[in-house]
């Protein structure tokens, strides 16, 4: 029986893709709430440095989901105003 290997995708240009909008996202909250990791881990991922530079495909999907959730939470707050 053959073992199936998942192809590893490494995304290292996340910070560049986010551009100037990167400053409005509470990255420490994202790291702790959605990844259960230290904020430094996420900052290193965004910068493409550290022991595990960049994001795997799974981590990118998790980050995307976190940002969608944050946007929904902010929309609810805005609608209360």
OpenMM code with the backbone's topology and positions (N, CA, C; nanometers):
from openmm import Vec3, app, unit

residues = "UNK UNK UNK UNK UNK UNK UNK UNK UNK UNK UNK UNK UNK UNK UNK UNK UNK UNK UNK UNK UNK UNK UNK UNK UNK UNK UNK UNK UNK UNK UNK UNK UNK UNK UNK UNK UNK UNK UNK UNK UNK UNK UNK UNK UNK UNK UNK UNK UNK UNK UNK UNK UNK UNK UNK UNK UNK UNK UNK UNK UNK UNK UNK UNK UNK UNK UNK UNK UNK UNK UNK UNK UNK UNK UNK UNK UNK UNK UNK UNK UNK".split()
positions = [
    Vec3(0.0845, -0.1182, 0.0000),
    Vec3(0.0000, 0.0000, 0.0000),
    Vec3(0.0889, 0.1244, 0.0000),
    Vec3(0.0567, 0.2179, -0.0882),
    Vec3(0.1359, 0.3407, -0.0991),
    Vec3(0.0900, 0.4442, 0.0033),
    Vec3(0.1851, 0.5116, 0.0590),
    Vec3(0.1532, 0.6219, 0.1508),
    Vec3(0.1347, 0.7473, 0.0670),
    Vec3(0.0279, 0.8185, 0.0932),
    Vec3(0.0030, 0.9436, 0.0211),
    Vec3(0.0708, 1.0582, 0.0949),
    Vec3(0.1494, 1.1330, 0.0229),
    Vec3(0.2181, 1.2472, 0.0810),
    Vec3(0.1476, 1.3746, 0.0390),
    Vec3(0.1161, 1.4556, 0.1376),
    Vec3(0.0531, 1.5847, 0.1082),
    Vec3(0.1613, 1.6809, 0.0614),
    Vec3(0.1388, 1.7434, -0.0517),
    Vec3(0.2345, 1.8398, -0.1044),
    Vec3(0.2372, 1.9615, -0.0128),
    Vec3(0.3551, 2.0011, 0.0289),
    Vec3(0.3705, 2.1159, 0.1166),
    Vec3(0.3793, 2.2428, 0.0333),
    Vec3(0.2926, 2.3357, 0.0636),
    Vec3(0.2934, 2.4653, -0.0024),
    Vec3(0.3448, 2.5651, 0.1007),
    Vec3(0.4417, 2.6438, 0.0639),
    Vec3(0.4971, 2.7415, 0.1556),
    Vec3(0.4746, 2.8809, 0.0984),
    Vec3(0.3981, 2.9608, 0.1718),
    Vec3(0.3669, 3.0968, 0.1287),
    Vec3(0.4510, 3.1921, 0.2121),
    Vec3(0.5414, 3.2645, 0.1476),
    Vec3(0.6321, 3.3531, 0.2205),
    Vec3(0.6099, 3.5011, 0.1912),
    Vec3(0.5154, 3.5332, 0.1033),
    Vec3(0.4950, 3.6737, 0.0675),
    Vec3(0.3641, 3.7306, 0.1238),
    Vec3(0.3191, 3.6752, 0.2353),
    Vec3(0.1919, 3.7175, 0.2948),
    Vec3(0.1935, 3.8648, 0.3319),
    Vec3(0.3000, 3.9091, 0.3957),
    Vec3(0.3097, 4.0481, 0.4382),
    Vec3(0.2999, 4.1424, 0.3182),
    Vec3(0.3645, 4.1065, 0.2094),
    Vec3(0.3617, 4.1872, 0.0870),
    Vec3(0.2200, 4.1924, 0.0306),
    Vec3(0.1510, 4.0778, 0.0308),
    Vec3(0.0146, 4.0718, -0.0218),
    Vec3(-0.0816, 4.1587, 0.0585),
    Vec3(-0.0603, 4.1678, 0.1887),
    Vec3(-0.1497, 4.2465, 0.2747),
    Vec3(-0.1276, 4.3965, 0.2597),
    Vec3(-0.0084, 4.4357, 0.2217),
    Vec3(0.0216, 4.5770, 0.1991),
    Vec3(-0.0013, 4.6640, 0.3210),
    Vec3(-0.0506, 4.7849, 0.2995),
    Vec3(-0.0698, 4.8815, 0.4080),
    Vec3(-0.1790, 4.8399, 0.5062),
    Vec3(-0.2688, 4.7526, 0.4651),
    Vec3(-0.3778, 4.7092, 0.5529),
    Vec3(-0.3298, 4.6218, 0.6678),
    Vec3(-0.2054, 4.5807, 0.6631),
    Vec3(-0.1524, 4.4922, 0.7667),
    Vec3(-0.1600, 4.5551, 0.9064),
    Vec3(-0.1536, 4.6863, 0.9147),
    Vec3(-0.1497, 4.7531, 1.0449),
    Vec3(-0.2847, 4.7550, 1.1172),
    Vec3(-0.3939, 4.7296, 1.0477),
    Vec3(-0.5244, 4.7360, 1.1140),
    Vec3(-0.5660, 4.6029, 1.1771),
    Vec3(-0.4877, 4.4995, 1.1562),
    Vec3(-0.5227, 4.3675, 1.2072),
    Vec3(-0.4526, 4.3436, 1.3410),
    Vec3(-0.5269, 4.2992, 1.4429),
    Vec3(-0.4665, 4.2707, 1.5738),
    Vec3(-0.3951, 4.1349, 1.5724),
    Vec3(-0.2721, 4.1334, 1.5222),
    Vec3(-0.2006, 4.0079, 1.5001),
    Vec3(-0.1780, 3.9273, 1.6259),
    Vec3(-0.1528, 3.9934, 1.7389),
    Vec3(-0.1332, 3.9197, 1.8645),
    Vec3(-0.2602, 3.8429, 1.9001),
    Vec3(-0.3760, 3.9060, 1.8796),
    Vec3(-0.5041, 3.8399, 1.9044),
    Vec3(-0.5245, 3.7228, 1.8084),
    Vec3(-0.4903, 3.7422, 1.6832),
    Vec3(-0.5033, 3.6355, 1.5834),
    Vec3(-0.4158, 3.5163, 1.6229),
    Vec3(-0.2920, 3.5428, 1.6635),
    Vec3(-0.1997, 3.4352, 1.7008),
    Vec3(-0.2534, 3.3551, 1.8190),
    Vec3(-0.2985, 3.4255, 1.9220),
    Vec3(-0.3445, 3.3580, 2.0437),
    Vec3(-0.4803, 3.2915, 2.0263),
    Vec3(-0.5754, 3.3608, 1.9661),
    Vec3(-0.7124, 3.3118, 1.9560),
    Vec3(-0.7299, 3.2042, 1.8503),
    Vec3(-0.6739, 3.2243, 1.7345),
    Vec3(-0.7000, 3.1346, 1.6218),
    Vec3(-0.5932, 3.0278, 1.5995),
    Vec3(-0.4701, 3.0556, 1.6433),
    Vec3(-0.3624, 2.9580, 1.6252),
    Vec3(-0.3151, 2.8977, 1.7576),
    Vec3(-0.3526, 2.9604, 1.8688),
    Vec3(-0.3074, 2.9164, 2.0015),
    Vec3(-0.1546, 2.9137, 2.0068),
    Vec3(-0.0973, 3.0190, 1.9519),
    Vec3(0.0484, 3.0318, 1.9453),
    Vec3(0.0896, 3.1682, 1.9978),
    Vec3(0.2169, 3.1815, 2.0253),
    Vec3(0.2764, 3.3064, 2.0695),
    Vec3(0.2728, 3.4070, 1.9535),
    Vec3(0.2442, 3.5349, 1.9821),
    Vec3(0.2427, 3.6347, 1.8738),
    Vec3(0.3723, 3.6395, 1.7925),
    Vec3(0.4871, 3.6167, 1.8567),
    Vec3(0.6147, 3.6192, 1.7839),
    Vec3(0.6148, 3.5140, 1.6725),
    Vec3(0.5538, 3.3987, 1.6968),
    Vec3(0.5452, 3.2938, 1.5952),
    Vec3(0.4761, 3.3478, 1.4703),
    Vec3(0.3645, 3.4184, 1.4897),
    Vec3(0.2896, 3.4715, 1.3758),
    Vec3(0.3655, 3.5844, 1.3070),
    Vec3(0.4268, 3.6726, 1.3857),
    Vec3(0.5059, 3.7809, 1.3252),
    Vec3(0.6189, 3.7237, 1.2388),
    Vec3(0.6856, 3.6197, 1.2894),
    Vec3(0.7927, 3.5567, 1.2116),
    Vec3(0.7380, 3.4945, 1.0836),
    Vec3(0.6204, 3.4321, 1.0919),
    Vec3(0.5577, 3.3743, 0.9729),
    Vec3(0.5283, 3.4838, 0.8701),
    Vec3(0.4713, 3.5939, 0.9166),
    Vec3(0.4373, 3.7047, 0.8267),
    Vec3(0.5616, 3.7631, 0.7620),
    Vec3(0.6707, 3.7701, 0.8381),
    Vec3(0.7956, 3.8260, 0.7860),
    Vec3(0.8757, 3.7249, 0.7043),
    Vec3(0.8353, 3.5979, 0.7071),
    Vec3(0.9084, 3.4947, 0.6341),
    Vec3(1.0422, 3.4636, 0.6951),
    Vec3(1.0504, 3.4666, 0.8265),
    Vec3(1.1773, 3.4386, 0.8944),
    Vec3(1.1522, 3.3452, 1.0127),
    Vec3(1.2548, 3.3139, 1.0863),
    Vec3(1.2425, 3.2279, 1.2033),
    Vec3(1.2634, 3.0820, 1.1692),
    Vec3(1.2319, 2.9957, 1.2662),
    Vec3(1.2513, 2.8518, 1.2491),
    Vec3(1.1585, 2.7933, 1.1430),
    Vec3(1.0374, 2.8475, 1.1341),
    Vec3(0.9391, 2.7988, 1.0373),
    Vec3(0.8904, 2.9168, 0.9523),
    Vec3(0.9729, 2.9666, 0.8603),
    Vec3(0.9334, 3.0852, 0.7836),
    Vec3(0.8172, 3.0558, 0.6889),
    Vec3(0.7327, 3.1533, 0.6718),
    Vec3(0.6211, 3.1397, 0.5792),
    Vec3(0.5118, 3.0494, 0.6338),
    Vec3(0.4048, 3.0379, 0.5560),
    Vec3(0.2885, 2.9599, 0.5955),
    Vec3(0.2718, 2.8385, 0.5062),
    Vec3(0.2290, 2.7283, 0.5650),
    Vec3(0.1914, 2.6124, 0.4857),
    Vec3(0.0522, 2.6402, 0.4281),
    Vec3(0.0094, 2.5580, 0.3342),
    Vec3(-0.1241, 2.5736, 0.2779),
    Vec3(-0.2319, 2.5664, 0.3850),
    Vec3(-0.2161, 2.4749, 0.4791),
    Vec3(-0.3128, 2.4603, 0.5888),
    Vec3(-0.3160, 2.5855, 0.6765),
    Vec3(-0.1979, 2.6403, 0.7055),
    Vec3(-0.1910, 2.7613, 0.7886),
    Vec3(-0.2520, 2.8812, 0.7174),
    Vec3(-0.2328, 2.8898, 0.5856),
    Vec3(-0.2927, 2.9993, 0.5085),
    Vec3(-0.4448, 2.9898, 0.5159),
    Vec3(-0.4985, 2.8700, 0.5036),
    Vec3(-0.6442, 2.8528, 0.5145),
    Vec3(-0.6932, 2.8899, 0.6534),
    Vec3(-0.6165, 2.8550, 0.7561),
    Vec3(-0.6518, 2.8897, 0.8930),
    Vec3(-0.6462, 3.0412, 0.9124),
    Vec3(-0.5459, 3.1059, 0.8553),
    Vec3(-0.5346, 3.2511, 0.8637),
    Vec3(-0.6504, 3.3180, 0.7911),
    Vec3(-0.6826, 3.2697, 0.6732),
    Vec3(-0.7948, 3.3242, 0.5967),
    Vec3(-0.9248, 3.3131, 0.6778),
    Vec3(-0.9469, 3.1987, 0.7386),
    Vec3(-1.0664, 3.1766, 0.8201),
    Vec3(-1.0696, 3.2715, 0.9402),
    Vec3(-0.9549, 3.2922, 1.0019),
    Vec3(-0.9461, 3.3843, 1.1161),
    Vec3(-0.9812, 3.5267, 1.0748),
    Vec3(-0.9298, 3.5697, 0.9604),
    Vec3(-0.9572, 3.7059, 0.9132),
    Vec3(-1.1040, 3.7235, 0.8740),
    Vec3(-1.1643, 3.6196, 0.8167),
    Vec3(-1.3072, 3.6252, 0.7837),
    Vec3(-1.3889, 3.6349, 0.9119),
    Vec3(-1.3508, 3.5574, 1.0138),
    Vec3(-1.4212, 3.5640, 1.1417),
    Vec3(-1.4072, 3.7021, 1.2052),
    Vec3(-1.2867, 3.7571, 1.2036),
    Vec3(-1.2651, 3.8920, 1.2579),
    Vec3(-1.3498, 3.9958, 1.1847),
    Vec3(-1.3581, 3.9841, 1.0540),
    Vec3(-1.4370, 4.0810, 0.9777),
    Vec3(-1.5848, 4.0695, 1.0133),
    Vec3(-1.6331, 3.9488, 1.0366),
    Vec3(-1.7728, 3.9305, 1.0766),
    Vec3(-1.7976, 3.9907, 1.2149),
    Vec3(-1.7019, 3.9711, 1.3047),
    Vec3(-1.7141, 4.0301, 1.4386),
    Vec3(-1.7150, 4.1824, 1.4319),
    Vec3(-1.6300, 4.2402, 1.3472),
    Vec3(-1.6261, 4.3869, 1.3340),
    Vec3(-1.7538, 4.4396, 1.2713),
    Vec3(-1.8090, 4.3664, 1.1758),
    Vec3(-1.9360, 4.4078, 1.1133),
    Vec3(-2.0472, 4.4125, 1.2171),
    Vec3(-2.0525, 4.3130, 1.3065),
    Vec3(-2.1545, 4.3112, 1.4123),
    Vec3(-2.1385, 4.4311, 1.5034),
    Vec3(-2.0139, 4.4648, 1.5356),
    Vec3(-1.9886, 4.5818, 1.6190),
    Vec3(-2.0337, 4.7087, 1.5483),
    Vec3(-2.0016, 4.7215, 1.4210),
    Vec3(-2.0387, 4.8405, 1.3433),
    Vec3(-2.1900, 4.8553, 1.3360),
    Vec3(-2.2598, 4.7446, 1.3231),
    Vec3(-2.4058, 4.7508, 1.3125),
    Vec3(-2.4714, 4.7925, 1.4430),
    Vec3(-2.4014, 4.7782, 1.5551),
    Vec3(-2.4546, 4.8178, 1.6860),
    Vec3(-2.4450, 4.9683, 1.7078),
    Vec3(-2.3626, 5.0339, 1.6304),
    Vec3(-2.3396, 5.1778, 1.6479),
    Vec3(-2.4562, 5.2561, 1.5901),
] * unit.nanometer
topology = app.Topology()
chain = topology.addChain("A")
for resn in residues:
    res = topology.addResidue(resn, chain)
    for name in ("N", "CA", "C"):
        topology.addAtom(name, app.Element.getBySymbol(name[0]), res)
